[in-house]
Amino acid sequence: MLDLWLTVVMCLYLIEMVNYYPAPSRFSVGWYGVRVVGFLSSGLVLILLLYEINTLYGGLLNAVRAQRREREARLMTGGAIAATIAHEIRQPLSAMIMRADTSFRLLDRATPDLDKAKEAVRNIAADGHRAQAVIESIRENFKMDARAHSTIDVNDLVAEVLALVRDEVRSRRILLVVASSAGLPQIMGDRIPLLQVLLNLITNAIEAMAARDGPRLLCVRSEIADDGRVLMSVADTGTGISSQDTERIFNPLFTTKSDGMGMGLSICRSIIEAHNGQLLVTPNNPQGAVFRFSLCPATTHPALS
């Protein structure tokens, strides 16, 4: 771009010399034309350079923000699980270490105190079972146990996710269509995992359309199904999913991406099923894929019955 506008400026200076040197007298038409052309050329270069600098730094800022959001989204679930495990398991492990040291001291005496040593070992076993129960409790929490459920507005959830990916959608020149039905009932669930599910599906749709040169259309729809459940769908015009991969796409460690881990859709299906819902994929017309999942309204959720 800089070379292009420097070429334009050189052409303007050429016009200036053509207008001036045949008749270099002061206050002539050529004399005034030289000054007008010089002013326009210098002003044009300054404005365009400022515009280009602003555009470059704006693009850099959007790229940094998009990378940061992507990193936070990928680390959200893993970081939460790691922090919860570290916090909950620390106390049982500390108790086990302390009682194991006590058992060694009791057995290392000249006259070992077997009764107290046996009691310490029993306490170690009890602490082990308690740690196992803590891990099971954490697993149940991340499987969306009813204790973590609250009422959620689906349209607010969609708006929150789209705010995270709006810059990436704009930078990839994707047409975003949001179809939200009015009067949707609230659902019962955990907001953060459902947010992660919707974010993962939309991110997969964006990546599926990134390599295509044709029309890029992303449609996020929320409506009421015939059975009264809240139905959400994410449709794209990307590469789509082959018929032989439709059944395997939700299997752990199976992926169609060269750099994928094969865990995203598997975790998404587990989260939706823990909310008494179902996650499915169907071909889009004329091309692409549509991911749909349905959730129970809060008034009919098992946790409230």
MIKOL-24247 format. One record per residue (C-alpha): residue number from 1; residue in one letter; x, y, z. Coordinates in pm, whole numbers. Each point is the difference from the previous one (the first is absolute). Example, Ala and Ser with C-alpha at 12.3 -4.5 7.8 and 13.67 -1.06 7.14 Angstrom:
[1, 'a', [1230, -450, 780]];
[2, 's', [137, 344, -66]];
//
This chain:
[1, 'm', [0, 0, 0]];
[2, 'l', [284, 241, 79]];
[3, 'd', [160, -64, -340]];
[4, 'l', [-334, 62, -169]];
[5, 'w', [-56, 338, 161]];
[6, 'l', [361, 107, -52]];
[7, 't', [-57, -72, -368]];
[8, 'v', [-309, 221, 9]];
[9, 'v', [205, 280, 161]];
[10, 'm', [273, -28, -264]];
[11, 'c', [-267, 34, -269]];
[12, 'l', [-130, 311, 173]];
[13, 'y', [351, 147, 9]];
[14, 'l', [36, -80, -370]];
[15, 'i', [-318, 197, -65]];
[16, 'e', [144, 282, 212]];
[17, 'm', [318, 19, -209]];
[18, 'v', [-195, -12, -326]];
[19, 'n', [-221, 287, 117]];
[20, 'y', [283, 217, 137]];
[21, 'y', [311, -24, -212]];
[22, 'p', [-146, 98, -338]];
[23, 'a', [-108, 336, 154]];
[24, 'p', [186, 57, 332]];
[25, 's', [-121, 357, 47]];
[26, 'r', [-146, 99, 337]];
[27, 'f', [-375, 21, 59]];
[28, 's', [-75, -183, -320]];
[29, 'v', [-242, -295, -34]];
[30, 'g', [291, -243, 9]];
[31, 'w', [146, 170, 308]];
[32, 'y', [-330, -36, 191]];
[33, 'g', [-51, -352, -138]];
[34, 'v', [338, -109, 136]];
[35, 'r', [-91, 111, 351]];
[36, 'v', [-346, -159, -12]];
[37, 'v', [140, -330, -126]];
[38, 'g', [280, 9, 263]];
[39, 'f', [-253, 58, 277]];
[40, 'l', [-226, -279, -123]];
[41, 's', [284, -249, -38]];
[42, 's', [151, 63, 344]];
[43, 'g', [-341, -2, 166]];
[44, 'l', [-98, -317, -182]];
[45, 'v', [315, -184, 108]];
[46, 'l', [-41, 111, 361]];
[47, 'i', [-366, -104, 20]];
[48, 'l', [62, -337, -164]];
[49, 'l', [301, -79, 215]];
[50, 'l', [-201, 80, 313]];
[51, 'y', [-283, -216, -128]];
[52, 'e', [230, -293, -79]];
[53, 'i', [171, 22, 340]];
[54, 'n', [-335, 11, 178]];
[55, 't', [-123, -299, -203]];
[56, 'l', [313, -205, 69]];
[57, 'y', [-5, 66, 374]];
[58, 'g', [-375, -64, 12]];
[59, 'g', [48, -336, -170]];
[60, 'l', [282, -86, 237]];
[61, 'l', [-214, 88, 301]];
[62, 'n', [-291, -212, -126]];
[63, 'a', [237, -292, -63]];
[64, 'v', [143, 24, 352]];
[65, 'r', [-347, 16, 151]];
[66, 'a', [-121, -296, -206]];
[67, 'q', [304, -207, 101]];
[68, 'r', [-53, 90, 364]];
[69, 'r', [-369, -97, -13]];
[70, 'e', [86, -328, -171]];
[71, 'r', [263, -82, 262]];
[72, 'e', [-236, 86, 286]];
[73, 'a', [-276, -208, -154]];
[74, 'r', [227, -303, -38]];
[75, 'l', [137, 32, 353]];
[76, 'm', [-333, 75, 165]];
[77, 't', [-111, -358, 60]];
[78, 'g', [343, -148, 68]];
[79, 'g', [99, 282, 234]];
[80, 'a', [-323, -27, 196]];
[81, 'i', [38, -375, 42]];
[82, 'a', [365, 26, 101]];
[83, 'a', [-70, 276, 253]];
[84, 't', [-292, -193, 151]];
[85, 'i', [198, -322, 31]];
[86, 'a', [301, 178, 153]];
[87, 'h', [-220, 171, 256]];
[88, 'e', [-212, -300, 99]];
[89, 'i', [267, -272, -4]];
[90, 'r', [263, 191, 197]];
[91, 'q', [-153, -66, 342]];
[92, 'p', [-44, -382, -35]];
[93, 'l', [350, -37, -144]];
[94, 's', [151, 204, 282]];
[95, 'a', [-177, -217, 255]];
[96, 'm', [121, -318, -170]];
[97, 'i', [363, 122, -4]];
[98, 'm', [-13, 100, 365]];
[99, 'r', [-148, -333, 111]];
[100, 'a', [244, -197, -214]];
[101, 'd', [290, 180, 172]];
[102, 't', [-161, -79, 335]];
[103, 's', [-25, -367, -93]];
[104, 'f', [371, -12, -91]];
[105, 'r', [94, 155, 334]];
[106, 'l', [-219, -246, 192]];
[107, 'l', [147, -298, -184]];
[108, 'd', [358, 130, 26]];
[109, 'r', [5, -9, 378]];
[110, 'a', [197, -256, 197]];
[111, 't', [-337, -141, 104]];
[112, 'p', [-239, 71, -288]];
[113, 'd', [-347, 117, 100]];
[114, 'l', [-194, -224, -235]];
[115, 'd', [-345, 105, 118]];
[116, 'k', [58, 368, -65]];
[117, 'a', [176, -79, -328]];
[118, 'k', [-300, -205, -114]];
[119, 'e', [-230, 287, 97]];
[120, 'a', [212, 244, -204]];
[121, 'v', [-9, -234, -300]];
[122, 'r', [-380, -28, 31]];
[123, 'n', [-18, 378, 4]];
[124, 'i', [216, 13, -313]];
[125, 'a', [-241, -238, -174]];
[126, 'a', [-293, 215, 114]];
[127, 'd', [171, 310, -137]];
[128, 'g', [56, -179, -331]];
[129, 'h', [-368, -84, -26]];
[130, 'r', [-84, 361, 90]];
[131, 'a', [229, 129, -276]];
[132, 'q', [-170, -235, -243]];
[133, 'a', [-337, 136, 109]];
[134, 'v', [125, 356, -54]];
[135, 'i', [112, -86, -353]];
[136, 'e', [-336, -159, -71]];
[137, 's', [-173, 309, 132]];
[138, 'i', [209, 221, -231]];
[139, 'r', [-83, -223, -294]];
[140, 'e', [-370, 23, 81]];
[141, 'n', [25, 377, 23]];
[142, 'f', [156, 23, -345]];
[143, 'k', [-263, -243, -129]];
[144, 'm', [-257, 267, 89]];
[145, 'd', [-148, -139, 316]];
[146, 'a', [-326, 170, 103]];
[147, 'r', [183, 180, 283]];
[148, 'a', [170, 225, -257]];
[149, 'h', [-311, 76, -206]];
[150, 's', [-167, 339, -33]];
[151, 't', [-244, 160, -242]];
[152, 'i', [157, 132, -323]];
[153, 'd', [-135, 222, -276]];
[154, 'v', [98, -162, -328]];
[155, 'n', [8, 324, -199]];
[156, 'd', [230, 160, 258]];
[157, 'l', [228, -304, -25]];
[158, 'v', [15, 33, -380]];
[159, 'a', [71, 374, 23]];
[160, 'e', [284, -61, 246]];
[161, 'v', [166, -257, -226]];
[162, 'l', [-38, 211, -314]];
[163, 'a', [165, 292, 177]];
[164, 'l', [308, -220, 45]];
[165, 'v', [26, -102, -367]];
[166, 'r', [-133, 311, -174]];
[167, 'd', [347, 133, -92]];
[168, 'e', [109, -336, -142]];
[169, 'v', [-321, -27, -202]];
[170, 'r', [59, 348, -144]];
[171, 's', [367, -63, -77]];
[172, 'r', [-81, -321, -190]];
[173, 'r', [-279, 174, -198]];
[174, 'i', [-273, -230, 129]];
[175, 'l', [-364, 104, -21]];
[176, 'l', [-153, -54, 343]];
[177, 'v', [-374, -65, 28]];
[178, 'v', [-161, -23, 343]];
[179, 'a', [-357, -130, 12]];
[180, 's', [-136, 13, 354]];
[181, 's', [-364, -76, 64]];
[182, 'a', [-180, 236, 233]];
[183, 'g', [-147, -135, 322]];
[184, 'l', [239, -292, 39]];
[185, 'p', [-31, -166, 341]];
[186, 'q', [301, 2, 227]];
[187, 'i', [201, -320, 37]];
[188, 'm', [151, -160, 308]];
[189, 'g', [373, -65, -1]];
[190, 'd', [352, 120, 71]];
[191, 'r', [82, 314, -197]];
[192, 'i', [377, -44, -47]];
[193, 'p', [-2, -351, -155]];
[194, 'l', [-294, 88, -226]];
[195, 'l', [186, 314, -104]];
[196, 'q', [302, -218, -80]];
[197, 'v', [-213, -238, -209]];
[198, 'l', [-145, 280, -211]];
[199, 'l', [340, 168, -34]];
[200, 'n', [161, -326, -113]];
[201, 'l', [-268, -65, -264]];
[202, 'i', [24, 354, -140]];
[203, 't', [382, -12, -2]];
[204, 'n', [-9, -331, -189]];
[205, 'a', [-239, 154, -253]];
[206, 'i', [230, 300, -52]];
[207, 'e', [302, -224, -50]];
[208, 'a', [-193, -221, -243]];
[209, 'm', [-75, 303, -221]];
[210, 'a', [347, 154, 25]];
[211, 'a', [147, -204, -286]];
[212, 'r', [-290, 62, -240]];
[213, 'd', [-11, 273, -263]];
[214, 'g', [-375, -15, -50]];
[215, 'p', [-278, 163, 203]];
[216, 'r', [53, -26, 375]];
[217, 'l', [-323, -5, 197]];
[218, 'l', [-27, -70, 374]];
[219, 'c', [-352, -36, 137]];
[220, 'v', [-70, -30, 373]];
[221, 'r', [-363, -83, 70]];
[222, 's', [-201, -49, 320]];
[223, 'e', [-362, -111, -9]];
[224, 'i', [-261, -217, 167]];
[225, 'a', [-17, -357, -126]];
[226, 'd', [-324, -188, -60]];
[227, 'd', [39, -185, 332]];
[228, 'g', [34, 327, 193]];
[229, 'r', [376, -22, 50]];
[230, 'v', [236, 286, -81]];
[231, 'l', [184, -80, -323]];
[232, 'm', [327, 172, -93]];
[233, 's', [192, -46, -324]];
[234, 'v', [327, 118, -154]];
[235, 'a', [10, -27, -381]];
[236, 'd', [293, 77, -229]];
[237, 't', [90, -22, -368]];
[238, 'g', [341, -157, 60]];
[239, 't', [153, -325, -111]];
[240, 'g', [-264, -206, 177]];
[241, 'i', [30, -349, 148]];
[242, 's', [6, -312, -212]];
[243, 's', [-266, -265, 54]];
[244, 'q', [253, -253, 134]];
[245, 'd', [120, 248, 262]];
[246, 't', [-345, 108, 123]];
[247, 'e', [-24, -279, 256]];
[248, 'r', [365, 27, 109]];
[249, 'i', [25, 376, 29]];
[250, 'f', [-102, -7, 368]];
[251, 'n', [239, -281, 96]];
[252, 'p', [290, 96, 228]];
[253, 'l', [333, 48, -181]];
[254, 'f', [-165, -1, -343]];
[255, 't', [55, 320, -199]];
[256, 't', [-18, 122, -357]];
[257, 'k', [250, 282, 64]];
[258, 's', [371, -33, -54]];
[259, 'd', [72, 175, 331]];
[260, 'g', [-306, -118, 194]];
[261, 'm', [-1, -201, 321]];
[262, 'g', [-334, -171, -56]];
[263, 'm', [-143, 96, 341]];
[264, 'g', [-208, 312, -65]];
[265, 'l', [-315, -156, -146]];
[266, 's', [22, -295, 238]];
[267, 'i', [-1, 236, 299]];
[268, 'c', [-279, 205, -156]];
[269, 'r', [-221, -306, -37]];
[270, 's', [72, -105, 360]];
[271, 'i', [-100, 345, 126]];
[272, 'i', [-321, 4, -204]];
[273, 'e', [-93, -353, 107]];
[274, 'a', [64, 96, 363]];
[275, 'h', [-264, 272, -55]];
[276, 'n', [-244, -271, -119]];
[277, 'g', [47, 115, -358]];
[278, 'q', [132, -139, -327]];
[279, 'l', [266, 129, -241]];
[280, 'l', [-29, -100, -366]];
[281, 'v', [160, 93, -332]];
[282, 't', [-165, 3, -345]];
[283, 'p', [114, 119, -345]];
[284, 'n', [-81, 358, -94]];
[285, 'n', [-160, 92, -330]];
[286, 'p', [170, 49, -244]];
[287, 'q', [325, -58, 194]];
[288, 'g', [141, 11, 349]];
[289, 'a', [-128, -145, 325]];
[290, 'v', [-265, 77, 260]];
[291, 'f', [52, -83, 369]];
[292, 'r', [-320, -8, 205]];
[293, 'f', [-63, -54, 368]];
[294, 's', [-317, 16, 204]];
[295, 'l', [-47, 84, 367]];
[296, 'c', [-288, -29, 243]];
[297, 'p', [-180, 319, 107]];
[298, 'a', [47, 92, 364]];
[299, 't', [-365, -76, 80]];
[300, 't', [36, -364, -113]];
[301, 'h', [360, -62, 107]];
[302, 'p', [42, -312, 221]];
[303, 'a', [183, 208, 260]];
[304, 'l', [-315, 204, 59]];
[305, 's', [-250, -285, -10]];
//
